[in-house]
Amino acid sequence: MSLESCRILDLPRITDPRGNLTFLEGGRHVPFAIERVYYLYDVPGGAERGGHAHLGLHQLIIAMSGSFDVVLDDGARKQRIHLNRSYYGLYVCPMIWRELDNFSSGSVCLVLASNRYDEADYIRDYGEFQRRARETRG
Ligand code: TYD
């Protein structure tokens, strides 16, 4: 799994003078079946989240409010992506090290995930991640 598999998805948008609306339908707008939703909020200035990879989990990260950066790393290359629109979703495939930082005040990060929480699916050590990513690349 490499950075090329990660991408920004443009979600449907119903613009309206009363306020805009975005929706997501399972099996249609998200490239995996959604098993879990979680969100980060009340993130203090300067805080960093993430700092791990997943063995099998697929995720879609959305800046529901405010903005933040996601740094993606496939073990060979890194890319920093600024999310600041609630109609963009960043799809992150398995075996990508991710870090989230640069949170604006009051921002909310919504994550749709393909599986329930399972600590056994995490790689929390960057050295181990690099070793495994190298093995996967062959
Ligand atoms: P973690 O995934 O390490 O947070 P982040 O990557 O955003 O910094 O999770 C932080 C803690 O929350 C950890 O103890 C596991 C727990 N947790 C759950 O219980 N369920 C979940 O769905 C998530 C994402 C985390």
Backbone and ligand atoms as CSV (ligand in chain L), in Angstrom:
chain,resi,resn,atom,element,x,y,z
A,1,MET,N,N,0.851,-1.196,0.000
A,1,MET,CA,C,0.000,0.000,0.000
A,1,MET,C,C,0.885,1.244,0.000
A,2,SER,N,N,0.662,2.139,-0.940
A,2,SER,CA,C,1.522,3.309,-1.041
A,2,SER,C,C,0.685,4.581,-1.035
A,3,LEU,N,N,1.385,5.710,-1.007
A,3,LEU,CA,C,0.695,7.007,-0.973
A,3,LEU,C,C,-0.243,7.188,-2.163
A,4,GLU,N,N,0.075,6.548,-3.284
A,4,GLU,CA,C,-0.775,6.693,-4.487
A,4,GLU,C,C,-2.187,6.175,-4.233
A,5,SER,N,N,-2.318,5.226,-3.282
A,5,SER,CA,C,-3.661,4.678,-3.001
A,5,SER,C,C,-4.495,5.635,-2.154
A,6,CYS,N,N,-3.843,6.592,-1.482
A,6,CYS,CA,C,-4.565,7.556,-0.656
A,6,CYS,C,C,-5.012,8.712,-1.552
A,7,ARG,N,N,-6.209,9.210,-1.313
A,7,ARG,CA,C,-6.678,10.291,-2.195
A,7,ARG,C,C,-7.775,11.100,-1.522
A,8,ILE,N,N,-7.972,12.296,-2.050
A,8,ILE,CA,C,-9.060,13.149,-1.574
A,8,ILE,C,C,-10.326,12.779,-2.339
A,9,LEU,N,N,-11.397,12.476,-1.623
A,9,LEU,CA,C,-12.679,12.195,-2.257
A,9,LEU,C,C,-13.542,13.449,-2.163
A,10,ASP,N,N,-14.126,13.797,-3.281
A,10,ASP,CA,C,-14.998,14.968,-3.358
A,10,ASP,C,C,-16.412,14.484,-3.029
A,11,LEU,N,N,-16.936,14.861,-1.894
A,11,LEU,CA,C,-18.230,14.329,-1.443
A,11,LEU,C,C,-19.378,15.161,-2.020
A,12,PRO,N,N,-20.556,14.564,-2.132
A,12,PRO,CA,C,-21.682,15.309,-2.691
A,12,PRO,C,C,-21.991,16.551,-1.854
A,13,ARG,N,N,-22.405,17.591,-2.532
A,13,ARG,CA,C,-22.633,18.875,-1.864
A,13,ARG,C,C,-23.948,19.443,-2.365
A,14,ILE,N,N,-24.872,19.726,-1.474
A,14,ILE,CA,C,-26.107,20.403,-1.846
A,14,ILE,C,C,-25.991,21.814,-1.281
A,15,THR,N,N,-25.680,22.757,-2.150
A,15,THR,CA,C,-25.513,24.128,-1.655
A,15,THR,C,C,-26.887,24.794,-1.583
A,16,ASP,N,N,-27.046,25.598,-0.567
A,16,ASP,CA,C,-28.359,26.182,-0.287
A,16,ASP,C,C,-28.123,27.466,0.498
A,17,PRO,N,N,-28.842,28.529,0.164
A,17,PRO,CA,C,-28.651,29.773,0.932
A,17,PRO,C,C,-28.948,29.584,2.415
A,18,ARG,N,N,-29.701,28.539,2.779
A,18,ARG,CA,C,-29.999,28.287,4.196
A,18,ARG,C,C,-28.867,27.540,4.889
A,19,GLY,N,N,-27.845,27.145,4.109
A,19,GLY,CA,C,-26.750,26.342,4.673
A,19,GLY,C,C,-26.534,25.134,3.788
A,20,ASN,N,N,-25.287,24.725,3.653
A,20,ASN,CA,C,-24.965,23.630,2.735
A,20,ASN,C,C,-25.106,22.274,3.412
A,21,LEU,N,N,-25.248,21.243,2.586
A,21,LEU,CA,C,-25.463,19.897,3.115
A,21,LEU,C,C,-24.568,18.920,2.347
A,22,THR,N,N,-23.899,18.063,3.074
A,22,THR,CA,C,-23.105,16.983,2.455
A,22,THR,C,C,-23.560,15.669,3.041
A,23,PHE,N,N,-23.611,14.644,2.205
A,23,PHE,CA,C,-24.031,13.319,2.695
A,23,PHE,C,C,-23.077,12.250,2.185
A,24,LEU,N,N,-23.106,11.119,2.872
A,24,LEU,CA,C,-22.272,9.967,2.507
A,24,LEU,C,C,-23.146,8.739,2.553
A,25,GLU,N,N,-23.141,7.947,1.522
A,25,GLU,CA,C,-23.913,6.714,1.540
A,25,GLU,C,C,-22.955,5.524,1.491
A,26,GLY,N,N,-23.200,4.553,2.388
A,26,GLY,CA,C,-22.382,3.342,2.431
A,26,GLY,C,C,-22.457,2.631,1.089
A,27,GLY,N,N,-21.313,2.119,0.638
A,27,GLY,CA,C,-21.282,1.375,-0.621
A,27,GLY,C,C,-21.295,2.274,-1.848
A,28,ARG,N,N,-21.379,3.587,-1.646
A,28,ARG,CA,C,-21.456,4.502,-2.791
A,28,ARG,C,C,-20.337,5.545,-2.777
A,29,HIS,N,N,-20.180,6.228,-1.656
A,29,HIS,CA,C,-19.219,7.329,-1.622
A,29,HIS,C,C,-17.938,6.985,-0.871
A,30,VAL,N,N,-17.955,5.870,-0.153
A,30,VAL,CA,C,-16.805,5.516,0.683
A,30,VAL,C,C,-16.286,4.156,0.191
A,31,PRO,N,N,-14.970,4.016,-0.060
A,31,PRO,CA,C,-14.456,2.776,-0.671
A,31,PRO,C,C,-14.281,1.615,0.310
A,32,PHE,N,N,-15.098,1.565,1.370
A,32,PHE,CA,C,-15.083,0.428,2.312
A,32,PHE,C,C,-16.394,0.470,3.086
A,33,ALA,N,N,-16.737,-0.648,3.702
A,33,ALA,CA,C,-17.942,-0.687,4.536
A,33,ALA,C,C,-17.625,-0.017,5.876
A,34,ILE,N,N,-18.482,0.898,6.307
A,34,ILE,CA,C,-18.217,1.677,7.528
A,34,ILE,C,C,-18.674,0.880,8.754
A,35,GLU,N,N,-17.711,0.623,9.650
A,35,GLU,CA,C,-18.020,-0.137,10.873
A,35,GLU,C,C,-17.948,0.739,12.119
A,36,ARG,N,N,-17.312,1.888,11.974
A,36,ARG,CA,C,-17.068,2.725,13.166
A,36,ARG,C,C,-16.910,4.170,12.741
A,37,VAL,N,N,-17.344,5.053,13.611
A,37,VAL,CA,C,-17.148,6.493,13.418
A,37,VAL,C,C,-16.562,7.039,14.715
A,38,TYR,N,N,-15.516,7.841,14.617
A,38,TYR,CA,C,-15.039,8.544,15.816
A,38,TYR,C,C,-14.622,9.960,15.428
A,39,TYR,N,N,-14.489,10.818,16.420
A,39,TYR,CA,C,-14.105,12.194,16.097
A,39,TYR,C,C,-13.210,12.775,17.171
A,40,LEU,N,N,-12.359,13.669,16.710
A,40,LEU,CA,C,-11.445,14.391,17.589
A,40,LEU,C,C,-11.958,15.817,17.721
A,41,TYR,N,N,-11.989,16.334,18.927
A,41,TYR,CA,C,-12.517,17.684,19.160
A,41,TYR,C,C,-11.835,18.235,20.418
A,42,ASP,N,N,-12.027,19.517,20.687
A,42,ASP,CA,C,-11.358,20.167,21.834
A,42,ASP,C,C,-9.850,19.924,21.791
A,43,VAL,N,N,-9.296,19.926,20.586
A,43,VAL,CA,C,-7.850,19.675,20.458
A,43,VAL,C,C,-7.107,20.961,20.826
A,44,PRO,N,N,-6.234,20.939,21.837
A,44,PRO,CA,C,-5.534,22.163,22.225
A,44,PRO,C,C,-4.535,22.595,21.156
A,45,GLY,N,N,-4.272,23.894,21.074
A,45,GLY,CA,C,-3.307,24.436,20.116
A,45,GLY,C,C,-1.968,23.727,20.237
A,46,GLY,N,N,-1.376,23.384,19.115
A,46,GLY,CA,C,-0.049,22.759,19.109
A,46,GLY,C,C,-0.072,21.252,19.304
A,47,ALA,N,N,-1.258,20.674,19.553
A,47,ALA,CA,C,-1.308,19.223,19.816
A,47,ALA,C,C,-1.123,18.422,18.528
A,48,GLU,N,N,-0.629,17.212,18.693
A,48,GLU,CA,C,-0.486,16.284,17.566
A,48,GLU,C,C,-1.220,14.999,17.899
A,49,ARG,N,N,-1.916,14.458,16.925
A,49,ARG,CA,C,-2.607,13.175,17.104
A,49,ARG,C,C,-2.048,12.196,16.081
A,50,GLY,N,N,-2.544,10.966,16.158
A,50,GLY,CA,C,-2.050,9.959,15.219
A,50,GLY,C,C,-0.694,9.469,15.682
A,51,GLY,N,N,0.248,9.368,14.752
A,51,GLY,CA,C,1.549,8.818,15.123
A,51,GLY,C,C,1.471,7.311,15.193
A,52,HIS,N,N,0.831,6.717,14.194
A,52,HIS,CA,C,0.741,5.266,14.091
A,52,HIS,C,C,0.281,4.888,12.686
A,53,ALA,N,N,0.353,3.582,12.404
A,53,ALA,CA,C,-0.201,3.041,11.157
A,53,ALA,C,C,-1.149,1.909,11.534
A,54,HIS,N,N,-1.930,1.471,10.577
A,54,HIS,CA,C,-2.829,0.337,10.796
A,54,HIS,C,C,-2.497,-0.781,9.825
A,55,LEU,N,N,-2.594,-2.005,10.306
A,55,LEU,CA,C,-2.299,-3.160,9.452
A,55,LEU,C,C,-3.378,-3.375,8.400
A,56,GLY,N,N,-4.640,-3.213,8.799
A,56,GLY,CA,C,-5.720,-3.556,7.859
A,56,GLY,C,C,-6.824,-2.529,7.753
A,57,LEU,N,N,-6.756,-1.480,8.569
A,57,LEU,CA,C,-7.873,-0.540,8.643
A,57,LEU,C,C,-7.866,0.473,7.491
A,58,HIS,N,N,-9.039,0.680,6.906
A,58,HIS,CA,C,-9.238,1.759,5.932
A,58,HIS,C,C,-9.963,2.890,6.663
A,59,GLN,N,N,-9.614,4.133,6.342
A,59,GLN,CA,C,-10.248,5.264,7.021
A,59,GLN,C,C,-10.546,6.394,6.044
A,60,LEU,N,N,-11.554,7.169,6.386
A,60,LEU,CA,C,-11.834,8.408,5.656
A,60,LEU,C,C,-11.838,9.527,6.686
A,61,ILE,N,N,-10.968,10.517,6.486
A,61,ILE,CA,C,-10.783,11.606,7.454
A,61,ILE,C,C,-11.407,12.874,6.884
A,62,ILE,N,N,-12.259,13.505,7.668
A,62,ILE,CA,C,-12.968,14.707,7.195
A,62,ILE,C,C,-12.807,15.833,8.226
A,63,ALA,N,N,-12.479,17.029,7.749
A,63,ALA,CA,C,-12.455,18.203,8.627
A,63,ALA,C,C,-13.892,18.721,8.709
A,64,MET,N,N,-14.619,18.291,9.706
A,64,MET,CA,C,-16.035,18.684,9.829
A,64,MET,C,C,-16.162,20.164,10.132
A,65,SER,N,N,-15.178,20.661,10.864
A,65,SER,CA,C,-15.172,22.078,11.230
A,65,SER,C,C,-13.720,22.503,11.374
A,66,GLY,N,N,-13.406,23.718,10.946
A,66,GLY,CA,C,-12.027,24.199,11.073
A,66,GLY,C,C,-11.099,23.464,10.126
A,67,SER,N,N,-9.847,23.364,10.525
A,67,SER,CA,C,-8.845,22.776,9.630
A,67,SER,C,C,-7.732,22.116,10.431
A,68,PHE,N,N,-7.002,21.242,9.765
A,68,PHE,CA,C,-5.816,20.594,10.334
A,68,PHE,C,C,-5.031,19.984,9.183
A,69,ASP,N,N,-3.819,19.537,9.476
A,69,ASP,CA,C,-2.981,18.875,8.471
A,69,ASP,C,C,-2.889,17.384,8.786
A,70,VAL,N,N,-2.819,16.590,7.739
A,70,VAL,CA,C,-2.558,15.154,7.888
A,70,VAL,C,C,-1.259,14.872,7.135
A,71,VAL,N,N,-0.280,14.305,7.830
A,71,VAL,CA,C,0.967,13.915,7.166
A,71,VAL,C,C,0.914,12.414,6.946
A,72,LEU,N,N,0.953,12.014,5.692
A,72,LEU,CA,C,0.895,10.596,5.324
A,72,LEU,C,C,2.300,10.141,4.937
A,73,ASP,N,N,2.623,8.909,5.291
A,73,ASP,CA,C,3.976,8.386,5.070
A,73,ASP,C,C,3.839,6.897,4.757
A,74,ASP,N,N,4.300,6.470,3.581
A,74,ASP,CA,C,4.207,5.044,3.243
A,74,ASP,C,C,5.531,4.308,3.491
A,75,GLY,N,N,6.441,4.982,4.186
A,75,GLY,CA,C,7.741,4.364,4.478
A,75,GLY,C,C,8.794,4.788,3.465
A,76,ALA,N,N,8.340,5.247,2.297
A,76,ALA,CA,C,9.272,5.697,1.259
A,76,ALA,C,C,9.104,7.190,0.995
A,77,ARG,N,N,7.870,7.674,1.137
A,77,ARG,CA,C,7.549,9.070,0.806
A,77,ARG,C,C,6.587,9.640,1.826
A,78,LYS,N,N,6.656,10.968,2.002
A,78,LYS,CA,C,5.746,11.654,2.933
A,78,LYS,C,C,4.987,12.720,2.182
A,79,GLN,N,N,3.743,12.962,2.593
A,79,GLN,CA,C,2.961,14.030,1.968
A,79,GLN,C,C,2.125,14.708,3.043
A,80,ARG,N,N,2.148,16.045,3.061
A,80,ARG,CA,C,1.332,16.810,4.027
A,80,ARG,C,C,0.101,17.334,3.316
A,81,ILE,N,N,-1.067,17.043,3.865
A,81,ILE,CA,C,-2.326,17.455,3.230
A,81,ILE,C,C,-3.097,18.318,4.217
A,82,HIS,N,N,-3.503,19.496,3.754
A,82,HIS,CA,C,-4.265,20.411,4.600
A,82,HIS,C,C,-5.748,20.164,4.338
A,83,LEU,N,N,-6.507,19.830,5.368
A,83,LEU,CA,C,-7.953,19.620,5.203
A,83,LEU,C,C,-8.685,20.799,5.847
A,84,ASN,N,N,-9.543,21.445,5.077
A,84,ASN,CA,C,-10.263,22.612,5.626
A,84,ASN,C,C,-11.673,22.757,5.056
A,85,ARG,N,N,-12.180,21.686,4.425
A,85,ARG,CA,C,-13.535,21.733,3.863
A,85,ARG,C,C,-14.272,20.461,4.265
A,86,SER,N,N,-15.535,20.617,4.692
A,86,SER,CA,C,-16.260,19.431,5.171
A,86,SER,C,C,-16.824,18.599,4.025
A,87,TYR,N,N,-16.582,18.995,2.781
A,87,TYR,CA,C,-17.018,18.175,1.645
A,87,TYR,C,C,-15.851,17.421,1.000
A,88,TYR,N,N,-14.677,17.454,1.634
A,88,TYR,CA,C,-13.568,16.617,1.181
A,88,TYR,C,C,-13.308,15.535,2.213
A,89,GLY,N,N,-13.077,14.311,1.752
A,89,GLY,CA,C,-12.692,13.220,2.648
A,89,GLY,C,C,-11.345,12.694,2.194
A,90,LEU,N,N,-10.428,12.521,3.129
A,90,LEU,CA,C,-9.117,11.960,2.778
A,90,LEU,C,C,-9.158,10.466,3.051
A,91,TYR,N,N,-9.084,9.669,1.987
A,91,TYR,CA,C,-9.067,8.209,2.138
A,91,TYR,C,C,-7.640,7.770,2.462
A,92,VAL,N,N,-7.492,7.018,3.557
A,92,VAL,CA,C,-6.179,6.506,3.975
A,92,VAL,C,C,-6.258,4.983,4.007
A,93,CYS,N,N,-5.437,4.338,3.193
A,93,CYS,CA,C,-5.441,2.867,3.107
A,93,CYS,C,C,-4.577,2.280,4.233
A,94,PRO,N,N,-4.599,0.957,4.405
A,94,PRO,CA,C,-3.754,0.335,5.436
A,94,PRO,C,C,-2.257,0.578,5.174
A,95,MET,N,N,-1.452,0.398,6.195
A,95,MET,CA,C,0.008,0.499,6.122
A,95,MET,C,C,0.513,1.891,5.712
A,96,ILE,N,N,-0.185,2.920,6.219
A,96,ILE,CA,C,0.265,4.296,6.037
A,96,ILE,C,C,0.436,4.902,7.427
A,97,TRP,N,N,1.628,5.399,7.700
A,97,TRP,CA,C,1.868,6.110,8.965
A,97,TRP,C,C,1.231,7.490,8.826
A,98,ARG,N,N,0.408,7.895,9.817
A,98,ARG,CA,C,-0.246,9.195,9.728
A,98,ARG,C,C,-0.052,10.000,10.999
A,99,GLU,N,N,0.142,11.306,10.799
A,99,GLU,CA,C,0.219,12.240,11.919
A,99,GLU,C,C,-0.706,13.404,11.611
A,100,LEU,N,N,-1.418,13.874,12.623
A,100,LEU,CA,C,-2.332,15.012,12.443
A,100,LEU,C,C,-1.842,16.148,13.334
A,101,ASP,N,N,-1.718,17.345,12.739
A,101,ASP,CA,C,-1.270,18.489,13.530
A,101,ASP,C,C,-1.838,19.776,12.931
A,102,ASN,N,N,-1.397,20.905,13.455
A,102,ASN,CA,C,-1.820,22.210,12.920
A,102,ASN,C,C,-3.344,22.396,13.030
A,103,PHE,N,N,-3.930,21.888,14.124
A,103,PHE,CA,C,-5.383,22.006,14.306
A,103,PHE,C,C,-5.755,23.457,14.572
A,104,SER,N,N,-6.761,23.956,13.854
A,104,SER,CA,C,-7.256,25.296,14.144
A,104,SER,C,C,-8.146,25.215,15.389
A,105,SER,N,N,-8.345,26.353,16.012
A,105,SER,CA,C,-9.149,26.370,17.226
A,105,SER,C,C,-10.594,25.958,16.903
A,106,GLY,N,N,-11.164,25.073,17.672
A,106,GLY,CA,C,-12.546,24.633,17.481
A,106,GLY,C,C,-12.723,23.612,16.369
A,107,SER,N,N,-11.619,23.080,15.833
A,107,SER,CA,C,-11.757,22.143,14.712
A,107,SER,C,C,-12.275,20.787,15.200
A,108,VAL,N,N,-12.943,20.097,14.281
A,108,VAL,CA,C,-13.454,18.756,14.568
A,108,VAL,C,C,-13.016,17.845,13.424
A,109,CYS,N,N,-12.373,16.744,13.771
A,109,CYS,CA,C,-11.889,15.767,12.789
A,109,CYS,C,C,-12.757,14.517,12.898
A,110,LEU,N,N,-13.521,14.254,11.860
A,110,LEU,CA,C,-14.392,13.075,11.840
A,110,LEU,C,C,-13.677,11.960,11.079
A,111,VAL,N,N,-13.724,10.750,11.617
A,111,VAL,CA,C,-13.085,9.617,10.933
A,111,VAL,C,C,-14.096,8.480,10.777
A,112,LEU,N,N,-14.254,8.012,9.542
A,112,LEU,CA,C,-15.045,6.819,9.262
A,112,LEU,C,C,-14.039,5.679,9.121
A,113,ALA,N,N,-14.332,4.540,9.727
A,113,ALA,CA,C,-13.350,3.448,9.737
A,113,ALA,C,C,-14.000,2.130,9.341
A,114,SER,N,N,-13.181,1.251,8.761
A,114,SER,CA,C,-13.708,0.001,8.192
A,114,SER,C,C,-13.858,-1.105,9.228
A,115,ASN,N,N,-13.338,-0.893,10.435
A,115,ASN,CA,C,-13.453,-1.913,11.482
A,115,ASN,C,C,-13.628,-1.270,12.844
A,116,ARG,N,N,-14.089,-2.077,13.779
A,116,ARG,CA,C,-14.169,-1.613,15.162
A,116,ARG,C,C,-12.769,-1.399,15.703
A,117,TYR,N,N,-12.675,-0.697,16.829
A,117,TYR,CA,C,-11.376,-0.437,17.444
A,117,TYR,C,C,-10.714,-1.761,17.828
A,118,ASP,N,N,-9.447,-1.901,17.427
A,118,ASP,CA,C,-8.693,-3.120,17.745
A,118,ASP,C,C,-7.220,-2.734,17.878
A,119,GLU,N,N,-6.733,-2.719,19.111
A,119,GLU,CA,C,-5.347,-2.290,19.347
A,119,GLU,C,C,-4.365,-3.176,18.581
A,120,ALA,N,N,-4.746,-4.436,18.305
A,120,ALA,CA,C,-3.845,-5.356,17.591
A,120,ALA,C,C,-3.634,-4.933,16.136
A,121,ASP,N,N,-4.483,-4.030,15.647
A,121,ASP,CA,C,-4.353,-3.565,14.260
A,121,ASP,C,C,-3.380,-2.382,14.144
A,122,TYR,N,N,-2.926,-1.861,15.309
A,122,TYR,CA,C,-2.051,-0.670,15.299
A,122,TYR,C,C,-0.575,-1.058,15.161
A,123,ILE,N,N,0.195,-0.250,14.451
A,123,ILE,CA,C,1.661,-0.254,14.569
A,123,ILE,C,C,2.006,1.107,15.158
A,124,ARG,N,N,2.530,1.114,16.384
A,124,ARG,CA,C,2.787,2.387,17.061
A,124,ARG,C,C,4.266,2.746,17.089
A,125,ASP,N,N,5.099,1.836,16.592
A,125,ASP,CA,C,6.536,2.088,16.591
A,125,ASP,C,C,6.988,2.374,15.154
A,126,TYR,N,N,7.582,3.569,14.951
A,126,TYR,CA,C,7.897,3.980,13.572
A,126,TYR,C,C,8.935,3.062,12.923
A,127,GLY,N,N,9.890,2.583,13.715
A,127,GLY,CA,C,10.919,1.667,13.184
A,127,GLY,C,C,10.289,0.380,12.683
A,128,GLU,N,N,9.350,-0.129,13.474
A,128,GLU,CA,C,8.654,-1.365,13.072
A,128,GLU,C,C,7.840,-1.115,11.800
A,129,PHE,N,N,7.203,0.059,11.750
A,129,PHE,CA,C,6.429,0.393,10.547
A,129,PHE,C,C,7.337,0.389,9.319
A,130,GLN,N,N,8.484,1.030,9.444
A,130,GLN,CA,C,9.401,1.104,8.291
A,130,GLN,C,C,9.862,-0.283,7.849
A,131,ARG,N,N,10.147,-1.137,8.829
A,131,ARG,CA,C,10.560,-2.519,8.499
A,131,ARG,C,C,9.466,-3.234,7.728
A,132,ARG,N,N,8.230,-3.147,8.263
A,132,ARG,CA,C,7.112,-3.846,7.620
A,132,ARG,C,C,6.804,-3.268,6.247
A,133,ALA,N,N,6.901,-1.935,6.119
A,133,ALA,CA,C,6.619,-1.293,4.827
A,133,ALA,C,C,7.660,-1.735,3.799
A,134,ARG,N,N,8.922,-1.860,4.250
A,134,ARG,CA,C,9.984,-2.321,3.334
A,134,ARG,C,C,9.693,-3.739,2.860
A,135,GLU,N,N,9.263,-4.606,3.821
A,135,GLU,CA,C,8.944,-6.003,3.463
A,135,GLU,C,C,7.819,-6.043,2.432
A,136,THR,N,N,6.790,-5.180,2.650
A,136,THR,CA,C,5.628,-5.171,1.750
A,136,THR,C,C,6.066,-4.743,0.347
A,137,ARG,N,N,6.998,-3.740,0.305
A,137,ARG,CA,C,7.454,-3.265,-1.009
A,137,ARG,C,C,8.297,-4.314,-1.721
A,138,GLY,N,N,8.970,-5.155,-0.898
A,138,GLY,CA,C,9.783,-6.233,-1.455
A,138,GLY,C,C,11.144,-5.778,-1.930
L,1,TYD,P1,P,-5.477,6.653,19.173
L,1,TYD,O1,O,-6.006,5.940,17.975
L,1,TYD,O2,O,-4.076,6.330,19.592
L,1,TYD,O3,O,-5.610,8.232,18.974
L,1,TYD,P2,P,-4.915,9.230,17.927
L,1,TYD,O4,O,-4.305,8.423,16.852
L,1,TYD,O5,O,-6.046,10.090,17.431
L,1,TYD,O6,O,-3.930,10.066,18.656
L,1,TYD,O7,O,-6.487,6.428,20.377
L,1,TYD,C1,C,-6.360,7.110,21.603
L,1,TYD,C2,C,-7.028,6.266,22.686
L,1,TYD,O8,O,-8.418,6.101,22.413
L,1,TYD,C3,C,-6.442,4.865,22.804
L,1,TYD,O9,O,-6.368,4.541,24.179
L,1,TYD,C4,C,-7.470,3.974,22.158
L,1,TYD,C5,C,-8.782,4.721,22.341
L,1,TYD,N1,N,-9.690,4.526,21.206
L,1,TYD,C6,C,-10.828,3.747,21.365
L,1,TYD,O10,O,-11.080,3.180,22.460
L,1,TYD,N2,N,-11.691,3.595,20.315
L,1,TYD,C7,C,-11.450,4.177,19.107
L,1,TYD,O11,O,-12.265,4.013,18.157
L,1,TYD,C8,C,-10.258,4.971,18.946
L,1,TYD,C9,C,-9.943,5.635,17.637
L,1,TYD,C10,C,-9.414,5.116,20.019
